[in-house]
Structure formats: structure tokens, C-alpha cells
Amino acid sequence: MIDIHSHIIYGIDDGARDFEESVSMMKMAAYAGTHKMIATTHYLPEIFSYSKETYNKRLSKLNDYCKSYELNLEILPGNELFLTPEGIRDVKEGECRTLNNTRYVLVEISNFMKASKADELLGILANNNNKIILAHAERIRYVLEDIDIIKKWFDDGYVFQINGSSLQNKNNKENYQSAHLLMKYGFVHVIASDGHRKNRRRPKLDDSYNYIQRIIGTKGAQLLFVENPYCIINDKEVVGLEETIFNNNYFVKRVVSKLKGVK
């Protein structure tokens, strides 16, 4: 599997707190079947201030550890852009990293931003020859408030990423409902961990993969966890669920799976 959204680099945002926690998270990811992971450290300079040099040195240190201890995992460069006009400028100028140096930009949208403003800024970013990935799309409030906005962004060609944990964590009711609603409509291209800590939003995708495999089959799980992430890190076009095997029986399949004992 390929995890395109993680906060694995230690000590520079709200992700891993130190090198030891990064190592624990990398082992957790690798043992769960992830062999590539993008270190999408938050890009929001007024809150998380770090130099490119610091980022690059710590990225190299993590990859050196994986090689030295034969851990089957490679950490790739990237950022999670908090959507602002200044951030869009920094993407254009190369200060904010795209995912693995491709056209793909992982974008987080503030829930305090009006839909019209978000749409305007996303359009500017897309017109700069970038491919937009909406980070943890289930957390965007418009999913439950106005699905037409989401449909427009999907039709505009934006890529939708959801967190695997949101599919099974009923304690966060809104994220749980939103994640399944996006799956129902086929508005999901990739599932990632958004891994932050070894004990909070862990970078462990195998449970989510198995869940999706039981609901929509192996072909769908491979698309969301392997094939589309592969396309992203290699700057190729992703494929939507509705273009392959998806149908409107998603909720029916979920009910049937629950009757069979799938959580």
C-alpha cells in the first residue's frame, strides 16, 4: 500500500514528537503493509515554522533508518497545504512541496472559509497547472451541509482523499457519516492514514483496507490504497470509483457485511 498523507517527520508540526516516535510509526506502517509513505508536514508558516533544510535532513534520517534496519518502507517528500492566497503563491514558488515533486498538491480547507472563497482559491491553484487533492475530505463541512458543492469539485477533477480511520470510528459521528456518504456517491479516489502519532490517528492502513475489501471487493480496495496512490506519486491520472466497479448498493453491502459480523 501507499500512504499519501502522514505527519511522520518528527518535531516540526503536530505529528511525530521525536525521532523514536517516527520510528515507531514507520514500523507500524510497514508491518501493516505500507511500503511508501509521503511525509505531508503541515504547510502553514505562521503556526508551524521550520526550514527546508530541517525538513530534508529529517526526511533523509528516516529513510536512512529504513535502509539500515531493512524496513520495507520509503518516505517521500510532500506538504499538506492549508489553503490561503499566500500558500498558493508558495506552491508556485516552490516553497510548499507538491507530493513527491509531482503536480499533485494536498490541500486542507478551513471549515471557517466560505464555499465561494474556497472554490475561488482552488480554481487559482488548479490553473497553476496543479492537481488538487482534498485532504481528509470527510472533514469538509460542505459534505453534510451541501453535497452539491462537493459534487462540483468532483466534476472539476479534484481528487478526494479520506482518512481510513473515519470509516470505522463511530465515536466521531460527523466524520463517520461524511466518509460513508462520500463512498456512497463514489466521491473517493484514495484512502490514507493522516497518521500523526503512534497512539493517535495511527499510520496503519491494513484494517481500513480489509474493511473496504469486504464492502466493495478487492478491486476497489486496490484502487483506493494502491493503484491511485501509485498514480499520484508518479504524476499520472487517477481513476474514480464510478468509472470502475462502483454502484449504488454501497449501503446495502454495508448492512450485509454487518450481518456477517464485519465491524
C-alpha positions as a Markdown table, in Angstrom:
| # | Residue | x | y | z |
|---|---|---|---|---|
| 1 | Met | 0.0 | 0.0 | 0.0 |
| 2 | Ile | 1.0 | 3.6 | -0.5 |
| 3 | Asp | 0.0 | 6.2 | 2.2 |
| 4 | Ile | -0.1 | 9.7 | 0.6 |
| 5 | His | -0.9 | 11.6 | 3.8 |
| 6 | Ser | 1.1 | 11.4 | 7.0 |
| 7 | His | 2.9 | 13.5 | 9.6 |
| 8 | Ile | 5.8 | 11.2 | 10.0 |
| 9 | Ile | 8.6 | 13.7 | 10.3 |
| 10 | Tyr | 9.3 | 14.4 | 13.9 |
| 11 | Gly | 9.4 | 17.7 | 15.7 |
| 12 | Ile | 8.1 | 20.2 | 13.1 |
| 13 | Asp | 4.3 | 20.1 | 13.2 |
| 14 | Asp | 1.7 | 18.3 | 15.3 |
| 15 | Gly | 2.7 | 14.9 | 14.1 |
| 16 | Ala | 5.5 | 12.7 | 15.5 |
| 17 | Arg | 7.1 | 14.4 | 18.5 |
| 18 | Asp | 10.6 | 12.9 | 18.3 |
| 19 | Phe | 12.7 | 10.5 | 16.3 |
| 20 | Glu | 11.7 | 7.5 | 18.4 |
| 21 | Glu | 8.0 | 8.1 | 17.7 |
| 22 | Ser | 8.7 | 8.5 | 14.0 |
| 23 | Val | 10.5 | 5.1 | 14.1 |
| 24 | Ser | 7.5 | 3.5 | 15.9 |
| 25 | Met | 5.1 | 4.9 | 13.4 |
| 26 | Met | 7.2 | 3.7 | 10.4 |
| 27 | Lys | 7.4 | 0.2 | 11.9 |
| 28 | Met | 3.6 | 0.3 | 12.4 |
| 29 | Ala | 3.0 | 1.3 | 8.8 |
| 30 | Ala | 5.5 | -1.1 | 7.3 |
| 31 | Tyr | 4.2 | -4.1 | 9.3 |
| 32 | Ala | 0.7 | -3.2 | 8.2 |
| 33 | Gly | 1.7 | -3.4 | 4.5 |
| 34 | Thr | 2.6 | 0.2 | 3.6 |
| 35 | His | 5.8 | 0.3 | 1.6 |
| 36 | Lys | 5.7 | 4.0 | 0.6 |
| 37 | Met | 4.6 | 7.0 | 2.6 |
| 38 | Ile | 4.5 | 10.7 | 1.9 |
| 39 | Ala | 5.6 | 13.0 | 4.7 |
| 40 | Thr | 3.0 | 15.6 | 4.3 |
| 41 | Thr | 4.0 | 18.0 | 7.0 |
| 42 | His | 1.6 | 20.9 | 7.5 |
| 43 | Tyr | 2.4 | 24.0 | 5.4 |
| 44 | Leu | 1.2 | 26.9 | 7.5 |
| 45 | Pro | 4.3 | 29.1 | 8.3 |
| 46 | Glu | 2.6 | 31.3 | 10.8 |
| 47 | Ile | 1.9 | 28.3 | 13.0 |
| 48 | Phe | 4.4 | 25.6 | 12.0 |
| 49 | Ser | 7.8 | 27.3 | 11.3 |
| 50 | Tyr | 10.6 | 25.1 | 10.1 |
| 51 | Ser | 13.2 | 25.4 | 7.3 |
| 52 | Lys | 13.5 | 23.3 | 4.2 |
| 53 | Glu | 16.9 | 22.2 | 5.4 |
| 54 | Thr | 15.4 | 20.8 | 8.7 |
| 55 | Tyr | 12.7 | 19.0 | 6.8 |
| 56 | Asn | 15.1 | 17.5 | 4.3 |
| 57 | Lys | 17.6 | 16.4 | 6.9 |
| 58 | Arg | 15.0 | 14.6 | 9.0 |
| 59 | Leu | 13.4 | 13.0 | 5.9 |
| 60 | Ser | 16.9 | 11.6 | 5.0 |
| 61 | Lys | 17.4 | 10.4 | 8.5 |
| 62 | Leu | 14.1 | 8.4 | 8.4 |
| 63 | Asn | 15.0 | 6.9 | 5.1 |
| 64 | Asp | 18.5 | 6.0 | 6.3 |
| 65 | Tyr | 16.9 | 4.2 | 9.2 |
| 66 | Cys | 14.7 | 2.2 | 7.0 |
| 67 | Lys | 17.6 | 1.2 | 4.8 |
| 68 | Ser | 19.9 | 0.4 | 7.8 |
| 69 | Tyr | 17.3 | -1.8 | 9.5 |
| 70 | Glu | 15.9 | -3.3 | 6.3 |
| 71 | Leu | 12.5 | -1.8 | 7.0 |
| 72 | Asn | 10.5 | -2.1 | 3.7 |
| 73 | Leu | 9.4 | 1.5 | 3.7 |
| 74 | Glu | 10.4 | 4.6 | 1.8 |
| 75 | Ile | 9.4 | 8.1 | 2.9 |
| 76 | Leu | 8.7 | 10.6 | 0.1 |
| 77 | Pro | 8.6 | 14.4 | 0.2 |
| 78 | Gly | 5.4 | 16.5 | 0.3 |
| 79 | Asn | 3.4 | 19.0 | 2.3 |
| 80 | Glu | -0.2 | 19.5 | 3.4 |
| 81 | Leu | -1.1 | 23.0 | 2.2 |
| 82 | Phe | -3.5 | 25.0 | 4.3 |
| 83 | Leu | -5.5 | 26.9 | 1.7 |
| 84 | Thr | -4.6 | 30.6 | 1.7 |
| 85 | Pro | -3.6 | 33.0 | -1.1 |
| 86 | Glu | -0.1 | 33.1 | 0.4 |
| 87 | Gly | 0.1 | 29.3 | 0.4 |
| 88 | Ile | -0.9 | 29.2 | -3.3 |
| 89 | Arg | 1.9 | 31.7 | -4.0 |
| 90 | Asp | 4.4 | 29.5 | -2.1 |
| 91 | Val | 3.4 | 26.4 | -4.1 |
| 92 | Lys | 4.1 | 28.3 | -7.3 |
| 93 | Glu | 7.4 | 29.5 | -6.0 |
| 94 | Gly | 8.4 | 26.0 | -4.8 |
| 95 | Glu | 8.4 | 26.8 | -1.1 |
| 96 | Cys | 5.5 | 24.5 | -0.4 |
| 97 | Arg | 6.1 | 21.0 | -1.7 |
| 98 | Thr | 3.9 | 19.1 | -4.0 |
| 99 | Leu | 3.6 | 15.3 | -3.5 |
| 100 | Asn | 6.8 | 13.6 | -4.5 |
| 101 | Asn | 7.6 | 16.6 | -6.7 |
| 102 | Thr | 4.6 | 15.9 | -9.0 |
| 103 | Arg | 1.7 | 18.3 | -10.0 |
| 104 | Tyr | -0.4 | 16.9 | -7.1 |
| 105 | Val | -0.9 | 19.3 | -4.1 |
| 106 | Leu | -2.5 | 18.0 | -0.9 |
| 107 | Val | -4.9 | 20.8 | 0.3 |
| 108 | Glu | -6.6 | 21.3 | 3.6 |
| 109 | Ile | -9.6 | 23.7 | 3.7 |
| 110 | Ser | -10.6 | 25.6 | 6.8 |
| 111 | Asn | -14.2 | 24.9 | 7.8 |
| 112 | Phe | -14.5 | 28.6 | 8.6 |
| 113 | Met | -13.9 | 29.5 | 4.9 |
| 114 | Lys | -16.9 | 30.2 | 2.8 |
| 115 | Ala | -17.5 | 27.8 | 0.0 |
| 116 | Ser | -17.3 | 30.6 | -2.6 |
| 117 | Lys | -13.9 | 31.6 | -1.4 |
| 118 | Ala | -12.6 | 28.1 | -1.2 |
| 119 | Asp | -13.9 | 27.5 | -4.7 |
| 120 | Glu | -12.1 | 30.6 | -5.9 |
| 121 | Leu | -8.8 | 29.7 | -4.4 |
| 122 | Leu | -8.9 | 26.1 | -5.5 |
| 123 | Gly | -9.6 | 27.4 | -9.1 |
| 124 | Ile | -6.5 | 29.6 | -8.9 |
| 125 | Leu | -4.3 | 26.7 | -7.7 |
| 126 | Ala | -5.7 | 24.4 | -10.4 |
| 127 | Asn | -5.0 | 27.0 | -13.1 |
| 128 | Asn | -1.3 | 27.0 | -12.0 |
| 129 | Asn | -1.0 | 23.5 | -13.5 |
| 130 | Asn | -1.5 | 21.8 | -10.2 |
| 131 | Lys | -3.7 | 18.7 | -9.5 |
| 132 | Ile | -5.7 | 19.2 | -6.3 |
| 133 | Ile | -6.1 | 16.6 | -3.7 |
| 134 | Leu | -8.7 | 17.5 | -1.0 |
| 135 | Ala | -7.2 | 16.2 | 2.3 |
| 136 | His | -9.5 | 14.3 | 4.6 |
| 137 | Ala | -12.5 | 15.3 | 2.5 |
| 138 | Glu | -14.9 | 13.8 | 5.1 |
| 139 | Arg | -13.9 | 16.6 | 7.4 |
| 140 | Ile | -15.1 | 19.3 | 5.0 |
| 141 | Arg | -18.3 | 20.6 | 6.4 |
| 142 | Tyr | -20.0 | 21.0 | 3.0 |
| 143 | Val | -20.2 | 17.2 | 2.7 |
| 144 | Leu | -23.1 | 17.1 | 5.1 |
| 145 | Glu | -24.3 | 20.7 | 4.6 |
| 146 | Asp | -24.4 | 21.0 | 0.8 |
| 147 | Ile | -23.3 | 18.0 | -1.2 |
| 148 | Asp | -23.7 | 20.0 | -4.5 |
| 149 | Ile | -20.5 | 21.9 | -3.6 |
| 150 | Ile | -18.7 | 18.6 | -3.3 |
| 151 | Lys | -20.2 | 17.3 | -6.5 |
| 152 | Lys | -18.9 | 20.4 | -8.3 |
| 153 | Trp | -15.4 | 19.9 | -7.0 |
| 154 | Phe | -15.5 | 16.3 | -8.0 |
| 155 | Asp | -16.7 | 17.2 | -11.5 |
| 156 | Asp | -13.9 | 19.9 | -11.6 |
| 157 | Gly | -11.5 | 17.0 | -11.4 |
| 158 | Tyr | -10.3 | 17.4 | -7.9 |
| 159 | Val | -9.1 | 14.3 | -6.1 |
| 160 | Phe | -10.8 | 13.2 | -2.9 |
| 161 | Gln | -8.8 | 11.6 | -0.1 |
| 162 | Ile | -10.5 | 10.3 | 3.1 |
| 163 | Asn | -8.9 | 9.0 | 6.3 |
| 164 | Gly | -9.2 | 5.3 | 6.8 |
| 165 | Ser | -10.0 | 5.8 | 10.5 |
| 166 | Ser | -13.1 | 7.8 | 9.7 |
| 167 | Leu | -14.8 | 4.7 | 8.1 |
| 168 | Gln | -14.9 | 2.8 | 11.3 |
| 169 | Asn | -14.7 | 5.3 | 14.1 |
| 170 | Lys | -18.3 | 5.8 | 15.1 |
| 171 | Asn | -17.2 | 8.0 | 18.1 |
| 172 | Asn | -16.7 | 10.9 | 15.6 |
| 173 | Lys | -20.2 | 10.7 | 14.2 |
| 174 | Glu | -19.9 | 13.5 | 11.6 |
| 175 | Asn | -16.7 | 12.2 | 10.1 |
| 176 | Tyr | -18.1 | 8.7 | 10.1 |
| 177 | Gln | -21.2 | 9.8 | 8.3 |
| 178 | Ser | -19.4 | 12.0 | 5.8 |
| 179 | Ala | -16.9 | 9.3 | 4.9 |
| 180 | His | -19.6 | 6.8 | 4.1 |
| 181 | Leu | -21.6 | 9.4 | 2.2 |
| 182 | Leu | -18.6 | 10.2 | 0.0 |
| 183 | Met | -18.2 | 6.5 | -0.6 |
| 184 | Lys | -21.9 | 6.1 | -1.4 |
| 185 | Tyr | -21.6 | 8.7 | -4.1 |
| 186 | Gly | -18.3 | 7.4 | -5.4 |
| 187 | Phe | -16.5 | 10.7 | -4.5 |
| 188 | Val | -13.4 | 9.0 | -3.2 |
| 189 | His | -10.1 | 8.4 | -5.0 |
| 190 | Val | -7.7 | 7.5 | -2.3 |
| 191 | Ile | -7.7 | 6.4 | 1.4 |
| 192 | Ala | -4.8 | 7.4 | 3.6 |
| 193 | Ser | -3.9 | 7.4 | 7.3 |
| 194 | Asp | -3.2 | 11.1 | 8.0 |
| 195 | Gly | -1.0 | 9.4 | 10.6 |
| 196 | His | 0.0 | 11.8 | 13.4 |
| 197 | Arg | 1.2 | 9.8 | 16.4 |
| 198 | Lys | 1.8 | 6.2 | 17.5 |
| 199 | Asn | -1.3 | 6.2 | 19.6 |
| 200 | Arg | -3.4 | 8.9 | 17.8 |
| 201 | Arg | -4.6 | 8.6 | 14.2 |
| 202 | Arg | -2.0 | 5.8 | 13.7 |
| 203 | Pro | -0.4 | 5.3 | 10.3 |
| 204 | Lys | -1.9 | 1.8 | 10.0 |
| 205 | Leu | -3.9 | 1.0 | 6.9 |
| 206 | Asp | -4.5 | -2.7 | 7.0 |
| 207 | Asp | -7.7 | -2.6 | 9.0 |
| 208 | Ser | -9.2 | 0.0 | 6.6 |
| 209 | Tyr | -8.1 | -2.0 | 3.6 |
| 210 | Asn | -9.7 | -5.1 | 4.9 |
| 211 | Tyr | -12.9 | -3.2 | 5.7 |
| 212 | Ile | -13.2 | -1.7 | 2.2 |
| 213 | Gln | -12.3 | -5.1 | 0.6 |
| 214 | Arg | -15.2 | -6.7 | 2.4 |
| 215 | Ile | -17.6 | -4.0 | 1.3 |
| 216 | Ile | -16.7 | -3.3 | -2.3 |
| 217 | Gly | -14.2 | -6.1 | -3.1 |
| 218 | Thr | -10.5 | -6.5 | -3.8 |
| 219 | Lys | -10.6 | -4.4 | -7.0 |
| 220 | Gly | -12.0 | -1.4 | -5.2 |
| 221 | Ala | -9.6 | -1.7 | -2.3 |
| 222 | Gln | -6.6 | -2.0 | -4.6 |
| 223 | Leu | -7.8 | 1.1 | -6.5 |
| 224 | Leu | -8.1 | 3.2 | -3.3 |
| 225 | Phe | -5.0 | 2.0 | -1.4 |
| 226 | Val | -2.6 | 1.0 | -4.2 |
| 227 | Glu | -3.3 | 2.0 | -7.8 |
| 228 | Asn | -4.5 | 5.6 | -7.4 |
| 229 | Pro | -1.8 | 6.4 | -4.8 |
| 230 | Tyr | 0.8 | 4.9 | -7.3 |
| 231 | Cys | -0.6 | 7.2 | -10.0 |
| 232 | Ile | -0.3 | 10.2 | -7.6 |
| 233 | Ile | 3.4 | 9.6 | -6.7 |
| 234 | Asn | 4.2 | 9.1 | -10.4 |
| 235 | Asp | 2.2 | 12.1 | -11.7 |
| 236 | Lys | -0.3 | 10.0 | -13.6 |
| 237 | Glu | -4.1 | 10.5 | -13.7 |
| 238 | Val | -6.2 | 8.8 | -11.0 |
| 239 | Val | -9.4 | 6.8 | -11.7 |
| 240 | Gly | -12.7 | 7.3 | -9.9 |
| 241 | Leu | -14.7 | 4.5 | -8.3 |
| 242 | Glu | -17.7 | 5.2 | -10.5 |
| 243 | Glu | -15.5 | 4.5 | -13.6 |
| 244 | Thr | -14.6 | 1.0 | -12.4 |
| 245 | Ile | -16.8 | -1.2 | -10.2 |
| 246 | Phe | -18.8 | 1.1 | -8.0 |
| 247 | Asn | -22.6 | 1.1 | -7.8 |
| 248 | Asn | -25.3 | 2.5 | -5.6 |
| 249 | Asn | -25.6 | -0.6 | -3.5 |
| 250 | Tyr | -22.9 | 0.6 | -1.1 |
| 251 | Phe | -25.2 | 1.0 | 1.9 |
| 252 | Val | -26.8 | -2.4 | 1.2 |
| 253 | Lys | -23.4 | -4.0 | 1.1 |
| 254 | Arg | -22.5 | -2.4 | 4.5 |
| 255 | Val | -25.7 | -3.8 | 6.0 |
| 256 | Val | -25.0 | -7.3 | 4.7 |
| 257 | Ser | -21.4 | -7.1 | 5.9 |
| 258 | Lys | -22.6 | -6.2 | 9.4 |
| 259 | Leu | -24.9 | -9.2 | 9.4 |
| 260 | Lys | -21.9 | -11.3 | 8.6 |
| 261 | Gly | -20.1 | -9.9 | 11.6 |
| 262 | Val | -17.9 | -7.3 | 9.9 |
| 263 | Lys | -17.4 | -4.3 | 12.1 |
